[in-house]
Amino acid sequence: MNGAVLRFKPLNVGRYVTWGLFALVLVLAPVAFPQGFAITMMSQMGIWIIFALSYNMLLGQTGLLSFGHAVYSGLGAYFSIHVLNMIGAGAFAFPVTLLPLLGGLFGLLFGVLFGYVTTRKSGVAFAMISLGLGEMVFAASLMFPSFFGGEGGISANRMVGKPFLGITYGPAIQVYYLIAVWTFAAVAAMFALTRTPLGRIANAVRDNPERAEFVGYSTHMVRFLMFALSGFFAGLAGGLSAINYEIVAAESVSAQRSGGVLLAAYIGGVGFFFGPVIGAIVFTFFVVYIAGLTKAWLLYLGLFFMAIVMFAPGGIASIVLMNLNVAKHGLFGRLWKPYGWVAAAGLLAFLGFVAVVEMTYHLSDTGGGTMKLFGLSFEVKSLAPWLAALATLGAGGFLYRLAWNRFRGEWDDIQRIIAEKAP
């Protein structure tokens, strides 16, 4: 064939299966959990998945630690809700389905405006600039109530415009599927970006900016482009939140929200693309579900984050991948019993710890009285429940130590076998 060379590139079956399962989960999640509260929580998870992945475009892929990422999602949300009100007033014709795209465009606009200056620096300098910028925008949200609505924020009604195929976005399930579609599209787009030359060069700038400059790339321009694109996806998440909540307040651009997305990304694992997806789900679970159960939810979240930093700095994703590697070598069967003992002992210690924390909170709030925990009612000022909680915590901690030592020995032996099998 005149010297032509035919090359066969096999299909990446695992990738197609992964994306297919992701789409299937998004579609079937409301079927498995049809309760209104569950649908509301899953809608928020979708928004936070986009938000956390957009943040990881800076931290995980480009090496930029930002303390003000909420600026771009928040401003995208503010402009989106103003447009939503304009649609309701008949001053602007635009489909609500595409409103998140406008939020993304405004996020991109401010990413360009702020990013061109801030990305001239990196490291600690960039982090401090992003923090100052975030505080400036938050202060502006309180200083200019005509646009930001002050502390009360701006509200709107998402049921505007002509219904399309009966879709009004009144029912929560319709909003969920809107968020699900945008979540899948945004996640796919951000993953595709990691496979482009820009995504690869961003990794090079993260790992060794001097070498990237030496071979001819402008580190400032690479950071700027990633920053602007990150702003677009953050604004898209903001547009979805405006539709979901029908209100945007100063909290949307606050340092608290910026800190929240940092926690979500790091808990999941900033070194892996799917890490922030896991982190966003876990973080939303804490904020929505655990917060509804106890006033101590921030304590639990903080301790969980500390545990991740100390014992799994690669995030939950690193734990998943290490165990998948063990399973790939057919050795995961050896871990079932050690994992079971660790889980049982850890659960016992956890129950004792929760009992101590909840009784302390109850005593602080009410000064005493009867409380109900784990289906049991007891007087919090009596000695017996405190002794039981402390005994459970101590016994669980002791057993956990024994179980963990056994697990660690088994794990080290498995890693030795895997290393010996390596070519």
C-alpha positions in Angstrom: 0.0 0.0 0.0 2.8 2.4 -1.1 4.5 2.2 2.3 1.4 3.2 4.3 1.4 1.9 7.9 -1.9 0.7 9.4 -2.2 1.1 13.1 -4.8 -0.4 15.4 -5.8 1.5 18.5 -7.9 -0.7 20.8 -10.9 0.7 22.4 -10.6 1.8 26.0 -13.4 -0.4 27.3 -12.9 0.5 30.9 -13.4 4.2 30.1 -16.6 3.6 28.2 -17.9 1.4 31.1 -17.0 4.1 33.6 -18.8 6.9 31.8 -21.7 4.6 31.1 -22.1 3.8 34.7 -21.8 7.4 35.7 -24.6 8.3 33.3 -26.7 5.4 34.6 -26.2 6.5 38.2 -27.3 10.0 37.3 -30.4 8.7 35.6 -31.4 6.0 38.1 -30.5 7.8 41.4 -34.0 9.4 41.8 -35.5 6.0 41.2 -33.5 4.4 43.9 -34.0 7.4 46.3 -37.4 9.0 45.4 -37.8 10.9 48.6 -37.9 14.7 48.3 -35.1 15.2 50.7 -32.9 12.7 48.8 -33.6 14.4 45.5 -32.8 17.8 47.0 -29.5 16.5 48.3 -28.5 14.8 45.1 -29.2 18.1 43.2 -26.8 19.8 45.5 -24.3 17.1 45.0 -24.4 17.6 41.2 -23.8 21.3 41.6 -20.9 20.7 44.0 -19.3 18.1 41.7 -19.0 20.7 38.9 -17.8 23.3 41.4 -15.2 21.0 43.0 -13.9 19.8 39.6 -13.6 23.4 38.4 -11.5 24.2 41.5 -9.3 21.2 40.9 -8.5 22.6 37.5 -6.5 25.2 39.5 -5.2 23.2 42.5 -4.8 19.6 41.2 -4.0 20.3 37.5 -2.2 23.6 37.5 -0.9 23.8 41.1 -2.7 27.1 42.0 -4.0 27.2 45.6 -7.0 29.6 45.5 -8.8 30.9 48.6 -11.4 32.8 46.5 -12.9 30.4 44.0 -16.4 31.2 45.2 -16.1 34.6 43.5 -16.7 33.0 40.1 -19.5 30.6 41.0 -21.1 33.4 43.1 -21.0 36.1 40.4 -22.2 33.5 37.9 -25.1 32.8 40.2 -25.9 36.6 40.7 -26.0 37.3 37.0 -28.0 34.2 36.3 -30.7 35.1 38.9 -30.9 38.6 37.5 -31.4 37.2 34.0 -34.0 34.8 35.5 -35.9 37.8 36.8 -35.7 39.5 33.5 -37.2 36.5 31.8 -40.0 36.5 34.3 -40.6 40.2 33.6 -40.7 39.6 29.9 -37.7 41.9 29.3 -35.5 39.1 28.0 -36.4 35.9 26.1 -34.1 33.0 27.0 -34.7 29.3 27.9 -34.2 28.5 31.5 -32.6 25.2 30.4 -29.6 27.1 29.0 -29.4 29.6 31.9 -26.4 27.8 33.5 -24.5 28.5 30.2 -24.9 32.3 30.8 -23.7 31.8 34.4 -20.6 30.1 32.9 -20.0 32.9 30.5 -20.1 35.5 33.3 -17.8 33.2 35.3 -15.5 33.1 32.3 -15.6 36.9 32.0 -14.6 37.5 35.6 -12.0 34.8 35.3 -10.5 36.7 32.4 -10.6 40.0 34.2 -9.2 38.8 37.5 -7.1 36.0 36.3 -4.9 38.0 34.0 -3.5 39.8 37.0 -3.6 37.2 39.7 -2.0 34.4 37.6 1.2 36.5 37.2 2.1 35.0 40.6 2.0 31.5 41.9 2.4 29.7 45.2 1.8 31.6 48.4 1.5 35.0 46.6 -1.3 33.7 44.4 -3.1 32.2 47.4 -3.0 35.5 49.3 -4.1 37.5 46.2 -7.0 35.2 45.7 -8.0 35.5 49.3 -7.9 39.3 49.1 -9.9 39.3 45.9 -12.5 37.1 47.5 -12.8 39.3 50.5 -13.1 42.4 48.2 -16.0 40.8 46.2 -17.7 39.7 49.5 -17.5 43.2 50.8 -18.9 44.6 47.6 -21.8 42.2 47.9 -22.8 44.0 51.1 -21.9 47.5 49.9 -24.0 47.5 46.7 -27.4 46.1 47.6 -29.0 47.4 44.4 -27.2 44.5 42.5 -26.3 42.0 45.2 -29.5 42.5 47.4 -27.5 43.0 50.6 -27.7 40.3 53.3 -31.1 39.1 52.1 -29.9 38.4 48.6 -31.8 38.3 45.3 -34.7 35.9 44.8 -36.5 34.7 41.7 -39.0 32.2 40.4 -37.6 29.5 38.1 -41.0 28.7 36.7 -40.9 31.3 33.9 -41.2 31.2 30.2 -43.2 28.8 28.1 -43.0 25.1 29.3 -41.1 22.8 26.9 -42.7 19.4 26.6 -44.4 20.0 29.9 -41.2 20.9 31.7 -41.7 23.9 34.0 -38.9 23.2 36.5 -41.4 23.5 39.3 -41.1 20.0 40.6 -37.7 19.2 42.2 -37.3 16.1 40.0 -37.2 18.2 36.9 -34.6 20.4 38.4 -32.6 17.4 39.4 -32.5 16.0 35.8 -31.5 19.5 34.5 -28.6 19.5 37.0 -27.8 15.9 36.1 -27.5 16.6 32.4 -25.3 19.7 32.9 -23.2 17.7 35.4 -22.5 15.0 33.0 -21.7 17.5 30.2 -19.5 19.6 32.4 -17.6 16.6 33.9 -17.1 15.2 30.4 -15.8 18.6 29.1 -13.4 19.0 32.0 -12.1 15.4 31.5 -11.6 16.1 27.8 -9.7 19.2 28.7 -7.2 17.1 30.7 -6.4 15.2 27.6 -5.6 18.3 25.5 -2.2 19.9 25.1 -3.3 22.7 27.4 -4.2 20.2 30.1 -0.9 18.4 29.7 1.1 21.6 29.8 -0.8 22.8 32.9 0.5 19.6 34.6 4.0 20.5 33.5 3.6 24.0 34.9 2.4 22.5 38.1 5.3 20.1 38.4 8.2 22.1 37.1 7.4 25.7 35.9 11.1 26.5 35.3 11.5 23.6 32.8 8.2 24.6 31.1 9.5 28.1 30.6 12.8 26.7 29.4 11.2 24.7 26.6 9.2 27.8 25.4 5.9 27.8 27.2 4.6 30.9 29.0 3.7 29.7 32.5 1.6 32.9 33.0 -0.5 32.3 29.9 -1.0 28.6 30.8 -2.2 29.6 34.3 -4.3 32.3 32.9 -6.1 30.0 30.4 -6.7 27.4 33.0 -7.9 30.0 35.5 -10.4 31.5 32.9 -11.8 28.1 32.0 -12.1 27.2 35.7 -14.1 30.4 36.1 -16.4 29.2 33.3 -17.2 25.9 35.0 -17.5 27.5 38.4 -20.0 30.1 36.9 -21.9 27.2 35.3 -22.3 25.6 38.8 -23.4 29.1 40.1 -26.1 29.3 37.4 -27.4 25.9 38.4 -27.5 26.9 42.0 -29.5 30.0 41.1 -32.1 27.7 39.5 -32.0 25.2 42.3 -32.3 27.5 45.3 -34.1 30.4 43.5 -32.1 32.8 45.7 -28.5 34.1 45.7 -27.1 35.8 48.8 -23.7 37.1 49.9 -22.8 33.6 51.2 -22.3 32.6 47.5 -19.1 34.7 47.3 -17.9 34.2 50.9 -14.7 32.7 52.1 -16.8 30.0 53.8 -17.9 28.7 50.4 -14.4 29.0 49.0 -13.1 27.0 51.9 -15.8 24.5 51.4 -14.8 23.7 47.8 -11.2 23.4 49.0 -12.2 20.8 51.6 -14.4 18.9 49.0 -11.6 18.7 46.5 -8.9 17.7 49.0 -11.1 15.1 50.7 -11.7 13.4 47.4 -8.1 13.7 46.2 -6.7 16.6 44.1 -4.3 14.3 42.4 -7.0 12.3 40.6 -9.6 13.6 38.2 -12.5 11.7 39.9 -11.3 12.6 43.3 -13.2 15.9 43.6 -16.4 14.0 42.5 -16.1 11.8 45.5 -15.2 14.7 47.7 -18.2 16.7 46.6 -20.5 13.9 47.4 -19.0 13.4 50.8 -18.9 17.1 51.6 -22.6 17.6 50.5 -23.6 14.6 52.7 -22.0 16.3 55.7 -23.5 19.7 54.9 -27.0 18.5 54.1 -27.6 15.3 55.9 -25.3 15.2 58.9 -26.0 18.9 59.6 -29.7 18.0 59.9 -28.9 15.4 62.5 -26.6 17.2 64.9 -25.2 20.6 65.7 -21.7 19.1 66.0 -21.5 18.4 62.2 -18.7 20.9 61.7 -16.7 19.1 64.4 -17.2 15.8 62.6 -16.3 17.3 59.2 -13.2 18.9 60.6 -12.0 15.7 62.3 -12.7 13.8 59.1 -10.7 16.3 57.1 -7.8 16.0 59.6 -7.9 12.2 59.3 -7.7 12.4 55.5 -4.8 14.8 55.7 -2.9 12.7 58.2 -3.6 9.2 57.0 -4.6 9.5 53.4 -3.1 12.7 51.9 -4.0 11.5 48.5 -7.7 11.6 49.4 -10.3 9.0 49.2 -9.5 8.4 45.6 -6.0 7.2 46.5 -7.5 4.6 48.9 -9.8 3.4 46.2 -7.0 3.0 43.7 -4.7 1.2 46.1 -7.4 -1.3 46.8 -8.2 -1.7 43.1 -4.5 -2.5 42.5 -4.7 -5.2 45.2 -7.8 -6.6 43.5 -6.1 -6.5 40.1 -3.5 -8.9 41.4 -6.1 -11.2 42.9 -5.1 -10.6 46.5 -8.1 -8.6 47.8 -9.6 -11.8 49.3 -6.9 -11.7 52.0 -8.1 -8.3 53.2 -11.8 -9.2 53.8 -11.3 -10.3 57.4 -8.8 -7.6 58.4 -11.0 -5.0 56.9 -14.0 -6.4 58.8 -12.2 -6.3 62.2 -11.0 -2.8 61.5 -14.5 -1.7 60.6 -16.1 -3.4 63.6 -13.6 -1.9 66.1 -13.7 1.5 64.4 -17.5 1.5 64.5 -17.4 0.7 68.3 -15.0 3.5 68.9 -17.0 5.9 66.7 -20.2 5.2 68.6 -18.5 5.9 71.9 -17.0 9.1 70.5 -20.3 10.3 69.1 -22.0 9.6 72.4 -19.4 11.8 74.3 -19.7 14.6 71.8 -23.5 14.6 71.6 -23.9 14.5 75.4 -21.4 17.4 75.7 -23.3 19.5 73.2 -26.6 18.7 74.9 -25.3 19.5 78.3 -23.8 22.8 77.0 -27.1 23.8 75.2 -29.7 22.8 77.9 -27.7 22.4 81.1 -29.0 18.9 81.6 -32.2 17.0 81.1 -33.2 13.9 79.2 -31.7 13.3 75.7 -32.3 10.5 73.1 -29.4 8.9 71.3 -29.2 5.7 69.3 -32.8 5.0 70.2 -32.1 5.2 74.0 -33.4 7.9 76.4 -31.3 8.8 79.4 -30.5 11.7 81.8 -27.4 13.4 80.6 -26.3 14.5 84.1 -26.3 11.0 85.4 -22.9 9.2 85.6 -23.9 5.9 84.0 -24.2 7.1 80.3 -20.9 8.9 80.6 -19.2 5.8 81.9 -20.8 3.7 79.2 -19.7 6.1 76.4 -16.2 6.4 77.7 -15.9 2.6 78.1 -17.2 2.1 74.6 -14.7 4.6 73.2 -11.8 3.1 75.2 -12.7 -0.5 74.3 -13.2 0.4 70.6 -9.9 2.3 70.5 -8.0 -0.6 72.0 -9.6 -3.2 69.7 -9.1 -0.8 66.7 -5.4 -0.6 67.5 -5.1 -4.4 67.5 -7.2 -4.8 64.4 -5.2 -2.1 62.6 -1.8 -3.7 63.4 -3.1 -7.0 62.0 -4.4 -5.3 58.9 -1.2 -3.4 58.4 0.8 -6.6 58.6 -1.4 -8.2 56.0 -1.3 -5.1 53.8 2.5 -4.9 53.9 2.8 -8.6 53.0 0.5 -8.1 50.0 2.5 -5.0 48.8 5.7 -7.1 49.0 4.1 -9.8 46.9 2.9 -7.2 44.3 6.4 -5.7 44.2 8.0 -9.1 43.6 5.6 -9.8 40.7 6.5 -6.5 39.0 8.8 -6.9 36.0 
